[in-house]
Amino acid sequence: MPTIESSHRQLLNEYSKKNFTVIGRILEDIQNEFNEIQIKKGVWPSLNILKDYYEIKAIYLAKEGKLIEFGQAIKDVEALYEAGINDGKEILDSKQKDLMFGLYLMYLLATNQIGKFNLKIEKIDYKTRMGNPFFAVPARLGLCLTEGAYNSINLAENDLPTPYYKPFMNSLKESIKNEIAESLEISYRAIPVNIAMKKLSLKNNEETLAFGNKRGWILKGNEFLVAGKGTNFDDQKMPTLALASGAERVLQPLNTEQSLKRLFNYSSHLERIV
């Protein structure tokens, strides 16, 4: 049976080659060795071995898109960093610390833990936050979410500093699409497919039809029946006010229209964020 030290060397070697199929097996072997130490009350390996194991495990889970498991793994990394501080000084050196913190921020956004995200990112000074690409991307994404500039979030996908952010981006975009879809369902009974595609920032008709089918929308002609309580998207009749001259003035609705305007307001200054 390999020792933890030999497994650790193999882990670093395979990670340098980004051979994640083998990495997954090595991580499992090391975890089994940890279990043996715990059962037999043996001696735990050095902090550096633990650091490499937990960091690479977090990266592996992020790459595989296993967000639930990643949530626990990144907490283990954070706890290990805290254990590596003595009298206020860091005694555990890690070249991947910025990546780990950036992945944690992306995870918090993807899982809608906005309050915790804000607490974490406010601990980073503004210059570092916007100058370090691992921090700058989640910082901009957080701002876009706050302002409702959802189109900018799609554009930010081109600026990811590492492919390990991609699964979190996919999860975040899916959540946003579902929120927009829920808004459409509340506001309309029917909506044209091309309008739904635009609102949901989908690429083509095929992708839009697949999304509508997943939501349980019924396709009728070139429209989706979305089972909302509002009007048809193209058939909205605005209330009017009769004037003394005999003319009528159209009254704008106060609730639905304003909420949708906020939801789909892609202001130009926010577009320039990305």
C-alpha positions as CSV (number, residue, x, y, z in Angstrom):
1,M,0.0,0.0,0.0
2,P,1.5,3.4,-1.0
3,T,2.4,5.8,1.8
4,I,0.8,9.3,2.0
5,E,4.2,10.8,1.1
6,S,4.4,8.7,-2.1
7,S,0.7,9.4,-3.0
8,H,1.4,13.1,-2.4
9,R,4.3,13.1,-4.9
10,Q,2.2,11.3,-7.4
11,L,-0.6,13.8,-6.9
12,L,1.6,16.8,-7.6
13,N,3.1,15.1,-10.7
14,E,-0.3,14.3,-12.2
15,Y,-1.6,17.8,-11.3
16,S,1.3,19.4,-13.1
17,K,0.1,17.5,-16.2
18,K,-3.6,18.3,-15.4
19,N,-4.4,14.6,-15.7
20,F,-7.7,14.9,-13.7
21,T,-8.8,11.3,-14.4
22,V,-5.8,10.0,-12.4
23,I,-6.0,12.9,-9.9
24,G,-9.5,11.7,-8.9
25,R,-8.2,8.3,-8.1
26,I,-5.2,9.6,-6.1
27,L,-7.4,11.9,-4.1
28,E,-9.6,8.9,-3.2
29,D,-6.5,6.9,-2.1
30,I,-5.2,9.7,0.1
31,Q,-8.6,10.1,1.7
32,N,-8.6,6.4,2.5
33,E,-5.2,6.8,4.1
34,F,-6.5,9.7,6.2
35,N,-9.3,7.5,7.4
36,E,-6.8,4.9,8.4
37,I,-4.8,7.5,10.4
38,Q,-8.0,8.6,12.1
39,I,-9.1,5.1,13.1
40,K,-5.6,4.0,14.3
41,K,-4.9,7.5,15.9
42,G,-1.7,7.7,13.8
43,V,0.5,10.7,13.0
44,W,-1.0,13.2,10.5
45,P,1.1,14.4,7.6
46,S,2.6,17.9,7.4
47,L,0.6,21.0,6.8
48,N,2.1,21.3,3.3
49,I,0.8,17.8,2.3
50,L,-2.6,18.6,3.7
51,K,-2.5,22.0,1.8
52,D,-1.8,20.4,-1.5
53,Y,-4.4,17.7,-1.0
54,Y,-7.2,20.0,-0.1
55,E,-6.4,22.6,-2.7
56,I,-6.2,20.1,-5.5
57,K,-9.3,18.4,-4.3
58,A,-11.2,21.7,-4.4
59,I,-9.9,22.4,-8.0
60,Y,-10.8,18.9,-9.1
61,L,-14.4,19.2,-7.7
62,A,-14.7,22.7,-9.4
63,K,-13.6,21.3,-12.7
64,E,-16.0,18.4,-12.5
65,G,-18.9,20.8,-11.6
66,K,-19.6,19.0,-8.3
67,L,-20.7,22.2,-6.5
68,I,-22.1,20.6,-3.4
69,E,-19.0,18.7,-2.7
70,F,-16.9,21.7,-3.6
71,G,-18.7,23.8,-0.9
72,Q,-17.3,21.5,1.8
73,A,-13.9,21.2,0.2
74,I,-13.3,24.9,0.0
75,K,-14.3,25.3,3.7
76,D,-11.7,22.7,4.5
77,V,-9.1,24.8,2.5
78,E,-10.2,27.9,4.4
79,A,-9.9,26.1,7.8
80,L,-6.4,24.9,6.8
81,Y,-5.3,28.4,5.9
82,E,-6.5,29.6,9.3
83,A,-4.6,26.7,11.0
84,G,-1.5,27.9,9.2
85,I,-1.5,31.2,11.0
86,N,0.7,31.6,14.1
87,D,0.7,34.8,16.1
88,G,-0.8,36.6,13.2
89,K,1.8,35.4,10.7
90,E,1.2,33.0,7.9
91,I,3.4,29.9,8.3
92,L,1.7,28.1,5.4
93,D,2.8,29.3,2.0
94,S,0.5,28.7,-0.9
95,K,0.8,29.9,-4.5
96,Q,-2.8,29.0,-5.1
97,K,-4.4,31.1,-2.4
98,D,-5.8,33.7,-4.8
99,L,-7.3,31.0,-7.0
100,M,-8.8,29.3,-3.9
101,F,-10.4,32.6,-2.7
102,G,-11.6,33.4,-6.2
103,L,-13.2,30.0,-6.6
104,Y,-14.9,30.5,-3.2
105,L,-16.3,33.8,-4.4
106,M,-17.6,32.2,-7.6
107,Y,-19.2,29.4,-5.5
108,L,-21.0,31.9,-3.3
109,L,-22.4,33.7,-6.3
110,A,-23.4,30.5,-8.1
111,T,-25.3,29.3,-5.0
112,N,-27.0,32.7,-4.3
113,Q,-25.1,33.3,-1.0
114,I,-24.9,37.0,-1.8
115,G,-24.7,38.2,1.8
116,K,-21.7,36.0,2.5
117,F,-20.2,36.9,-0.8
118,N,-20.3,40.6,0.1
119,L,-18.7,40.0,3.5
120,K,-15.9,38.0,1.9
121,I,-15.1,40.4,-1.0
122,E,-15.2,43.5,1.2
123,K,-12.2,42.1,3.1
124,I,-10.1,42.7,0.0
125,D,-9.0,46.3,-0.6
126,Y,-10.4,47.9,-3.8
127,K,-7.1,48.1,-5.7
128,T,-6.3,44.4,-5.1
129,R,-9.9,43.4,-5.8
130,M,-10.1,45.0,-9.2
131,G,-6.4,44.4,-10.1
132,N,-6.2,40.7,-9.5
133,P,-8.1,38.8,-12.2
134,F,-9.1,36.0,-9.7
135,F,-11.0,38.6,-7.7
136,A,-12.0,41.1,-10.4
137,V,-14.3,38.7,-12.3
138,P,-16.4,37.8,-9.2
139,A,-16.4,41.4,-8.1
140,R,-17.8,42.6,-11.4
141,L,-20.3,39.7,-11.5
142,G,-21.5,40.7,-8.0
143,L,-22.0,44.3,-9.2
144,C,-23.9,43.1,-12.3
145,L,-26.2,41.0,-10.1
146,T,-26.9,43.9,-7.8
147,E,-27.7,46.2,-10.7
148,G,-29.6,43.6,-12.7
149,A,-27.3,43.9,-15.7
150,Y,-27.7,40.3,-16.6
151,N,-26.4,40.7,-20.2
152,S,-23.1,41.8,-18.8
153,I,-22.9,38.5,-16.9
154,N,-23.0,36.6,-20.2
155,L,-20.3,38.8,-21.6
156,A,-18.1,38.2,-18.6
157,E,-17.7,34.6,-19.6
158,N,-15.1,35.7,-22.1
159,D,-12.9,37.1,-19.4
160,L,-12.6,34.2,-17.0
161,P,-9.0,34.0,-15.6
162,T,-9.2,30.2,-15.3
163,P,-11.4,27.4,-16.8
164,Y,-12.2,26.3,-13.3
165,Y,-14.6,29.2,-13.0
166,K,-16.7,27.9,-15.9
167,P,-19.0,25.5,-14.0
168,F,-19.8,28.3,-11.5
169,M,-20.6,30.6,-14.4
170,N,-22.9,28.0,-16.0
171,S,-24.7,27.5,-12.7
172,L,-25.1,31.3,-12.2
173,K,-26.4,31.8,-15.8
174,E,-28.9,29.0,-15.4
175,S,-30.2,30.6,-12.1
176,I,-30.6,34.0,-13.9
177,K,-32.4,32.4,-16.8
178,N,-34.8,30.7,-14.4
179,E,-35.4,34.0,-12.5
180,I,-36.2,35.8,-15.8
181,A,-38.5,32.9,-16.9
182,E,-40.4,33.2,-13.6
183,S,-40.9,36.9,-14.2
184,L,-42.2,36.2,-17.7
185,E,-44.6,33.6,-16.3
186,I,-46.0,36.0,-13.8
187,S,-46.4,38.8,-16.3
188,Y,-47.7,37.1,-19.4
189,R,-49.9,34.3,-20.6
190,A,-48.1,34.1,-24.0
191,I,-44.8,35.4,-25.3
192,P,-43.3,35.1,-28.9
193,V,-40.4,32.6,-29.1
194,N,-38.1,35.3,-30.6
195,I,-38.8,37.6,-27.6
196,A,-38.2,34.9,-25.1
197,M,-34.9,34.1,-26.8
198,K,-33.8,37.7,-26.5
199,K,-35.0,38.1,-22.9
200,L,-33.3,34.9,-21.8
201,S,-30.1,35.7,-23.8
202,L,-30.3,32.3,-25.6
203,K,-28.3,31.6,-28.8
204,N,-30.9,30.3,-31.2
205,N,-34.5,28.9,-31.6
206,E,-33.4,25.4,-30.9
207,E,-32.0,26.3,-27.5
208,T,-35.0,28.5,-26.7
209,L,-37.5,25.7,-27.6
210,A,-35.5,23.3,-25.4
211,F,-35.6,25.8,-22.5
212,G,-39.3,26.4,-22.9
213,N,-40.0,22.6,-23.0
214,K,-37.9,22.2,-19.8
215,R,-40.1,24.9,-18.1
216,G,-43.3,23.2,-19.3
217,W,-44.2,26.0,-21.7
218,I,-46.6,25.0,-24.5
219,L,-45.6,26.0,-28.0
220,K,-48.5,27.3,-30.1
221,G,-47.5,28.6,-33.5
222,N,-44.6,31.1,-32.9
223,E,-45.5,31.7,-29.2
224,F,-45.0,30.1,-25.9
225,L,-48.0,29.7,-23.6
226,V,-46.4,30.3,-20.3
227,A,-49.5,30.0,-18.1
228,G,-49.0,33.4,-16.5
229,K,-51.7,35.6,-15.0
230,G,-50.9,38.6,-17.2
231,T,-51.8,39.4,-20.8
232,N,-50.3,38.2,-24.1
233,F,-47.0,39.9,-24.8
234,D,-48.2,41.3,-28.2
235,D,-51.8,42.0,-27.1
236,Q,-51.5,44.2,-24.1
237,K,-54.2,46.9,-24.0
238,M,-53.1,49.9,-22.1
239,P,-55.7,51.6,-19.9
240,T,-56.7,55.1,-21.2
241,L,-57.9,58.3,-19.7
242,A,-60.6,60.4,-21.5
243,L,-59.6,64.0,-21.9
244,A,-62.0,67.0,-22.1
245,S,-61.1,67.4,-25.8
246,G,-62.5,63.9,-26.5
247,A,-59.0,62.4,-27.1
248,E,-57.6,59.6,-24.9
249,R,-54.3,59.4,-23.1
250,V,-52.6,56.0,-22.6
251,L,-51.9,55.3,-18.9
252,Q,-48.7,53.3,-18.2
253,P,-49.1,50.4,-15.8
254,L,-47.2,50.8,-12.5
255,N,-46.3,47.3,-11.4
256,T,-45.5,44.8,-14.0
257,E,-44.0,47.2,-16.5
258,Q,-41.7,48.8,-14.0
259,S,-40.5,45.5,-12.6
260,L,-39.7,44.2,-16.1
261,K,-37.9,47.4,-17.0
262,R,-35.7,47.0,-14.0
263,L,-35.1,43.3,-14.8
264,F,-34.1,43.9,-18.5
265,N,-32.4,47.3,-18.1
266,Y,-28.9,46.8,-19.6
267,S,-27.6,50.3,-19.1
268,S,-24.6,51.3,-21.2
269,H,-22.3,52.2,-18.3
270,L,-22.7,48.8,-16.7
271,E,-22.0,47.1,-20.1
272,R,-18.6,48.8,-20.0
273,I,-17.8,47.0,-16.7
274,V,-16.9,43.8,-18.5
